[in-house]
């Protein structure tokens, strides 16, 4: 038996856990929806730079190369899990994939997709624009033949001679070392299905028996960790080391949930009890083993989710970030997709990724790098959803958190009850970054309770306590009585009032996209009209802010003006109303209008096209524009897809209970009869 063969067979028992390495991101204030155009593969006429020696160099590696490209596995000693990836997960181009062109003898030649079906052992590498025999890459030695000649094309080097490809592939199929690799592949897969067939296990029956015994012993431990995870229970306790004494029901210190679950199970499991109480140190219950099992579970779950996302061939990535207890920003990455087998919508968590780069560019790099690292095909990415949940809404959020403690809350409640005004609100709300409706209510509730909040802060600031509660109250009172804050509060409340109907429309279960786009346009037009009357509109707001400031004896002044100002607007005027109109009112309205345009109005044409899929009187022009946007999704001409659309509309017109959303429509859409409509849904 060759030394390479021994290495491969003996390494089958290795259990490798590869933890996910993570990179890093500007926090976005509120949820963003971007509709992305489909990925297109550019044609390239470059040919790989191949060295004539036993190794070769690559000049074409770029970010579009799939992690399971066969070229990633050549010319090196493969690990067991890499061999399994070659046999089961190797990348295969789509039917409509555009292979790069190679110019030979004034002819444009390229790899043919039909070869992959004709020669089942064949694999194409985009990395080298060449072909390989995947079975020979996995199992062939460096040399073969009677004179031990070095192996070349299809094994150690990419095959790129497309003119003589068919003849060369047929010749390769009959070579002895290729036939031997096919036999090795068959044996390998049989051993994976039935480990008892392993030569090592057959020669060493005691070893095989020990392996089975260890597997039986570790299963209850894995199940205990899974139970803790499913029930959201912490694993470790005050003391998480040492031997587990099953009969000792009252340990001196808290052992933690994991160890106590094992003890409870061992009371009814004689094998587990025997294993835990037997001599020896290897029990798989140490913190290191716990982390290894958790990492293994993570790898299994991630792999299953990634496979479902890739099968869906259309997904949206959802990203949120927040700081952990150590102050490190953790980005959570989720995928939203439709399971094609069950026609159900899924939102699955993928990973937590630590980051230090909180910029827009850093966020984009973080998302794309990690999606590729997970194995997700990024050309199917159709939407992005971002959330700045970690960014508190300034002073309003701080005040809400300040009054969350019972003693402080009691002072605020008393001030509200004793208020001379009739108040409908009884507490402050958190200004939620992800729900615009809640942000509107939060600002309005704070405006209604403004005087009561100031009175409560006055009382708390006079407390003679050892903590810094009174100091915090004084600081918050000073901040909210600044004229700049009072004006900003009224401006925000006014503008949020315009966006409230649109927010309610987008939070409906069944959204009419066409109506929502029309409402977004109306909202933008109304805000533009509001912007044109800035002088009169802001005068009303300034009068309200001025009355509040005078009531609490707050000074009506503008910030200090200097010749060179970098941190705020440097408007040379002595009129506070003019200053705050230019520095706060107008920029905020312009920003709000721009956000409406970027998030909704710019996508009006595409969303109207999608809405036509649910409307029997849907616009044919809107649908044609939708087809042009996602033309890479269709293998049929536009006229064929347009015919499907008309048949689909006729089907809807004959239904009494019409679908209200994409999931309902997907459940009644026959994939074979309406393939184009099915892909769009």
PyMOL commands that set and color helices and strands:
alter all, ss='L'
color gray80, all
select helices_A, chain A and resi 3-13+70-73+80-88+114-118+134-139+162-173+176-193+195-197+199-203+205-230+257-266+270-277+287-312+360-374+378-380+394-402+406-417+436-448+450-461+469-480+483-506+513-532+534-551+576-599+601-611+620-629+631-633+638-653+662-668+675-680
alter helices_A, ss='H'
color red, helices_A
select strands_A, chain A and resi 32-35+102-104+107-109+122-125+130-133+143-144+149-150+315-323+329-339+344-355+381-387
alter strands_A, ss='S'
color yellow, strands_A
deselect
rebuild
show_as cartoon
